[in-house]
Amino acid sequence: MMGKQLVETLTDAAVMDASHISSAIELDGYYGVYETMTEYLNEYIDGFYKSSKDSLLHRYIRTHLVDGFLYEAVIENTPEEYVLCEHNEALFNLFGYTFTDVGDLPPEYPEYDEEYFDEWKEFAEKVNDFYCDNINEHWAEHVFYVLFTNKDFLFRFNTEVAKVVKELKKTDYPDMLKSDGVIKRRSFPVWLQKAVKMRDRNRCQLCGKDLSGTFNLSDENFDHMVPLEDGGTNDPCNIQLTCEHCNKSKGARSRDYKNIIIPFW
């Protein structure tokens, strides 16, 4: 029963963290995509041009899961509740850890005095450091899985990324840019093509045509959701499956996309 409860808790936790990420991407300030990628441009710049398994979304998620895990105000005011909350405990258990791997929990105190707060605050900070060093990168994969299947989110995410790309100058990145604000086109690696086909269930994401080759000759194309001419990137999260007709019918700056739902039966 405990195992089943843990799985349910982790599923809920992944969806919850994905929801927090989704609500943050368009915010003004540090949590938003534009501010984050502008401030830490060197950590993202290669992902604009080259399709990497460590996608732009992976990097963004890792950055903000750390900030989400370390709620300074919560640690400052209720450090014991921060450490022992169900979400944090579930994450530690998922990867085979317990809070005792961080150190001995503070002793019980008869009253919430200054010593109590100091002990728990120090331990809470150690818990956060342990999370950053041992869990964050792996947990980001779970959250990525939830978000990568949400085409509406991916379109919003890539729209924000495009704002950063449009400010790049060819003189600064001659090997990467076709012109100011326009990334050069690259071929997509086989691993990415397979991933996109699996996510999009072998259907054109604009008209719904079956591209599996089972019932017809496949004319699959891999299309930029936000076009390169409009600030799009070659990042895996900006690629969708389309048929040849729909792909060629799109204008160079068209942002046509649909979040097509294919019923299971």
Summary of the structure (lengths in Angstrom):
residues: 265
radius of gyration: 21.9
end to end distance: 31.0
largest distance: 74.1
contacts: 770
relative contact order: 0.13
helix: 56%
strand: 6%
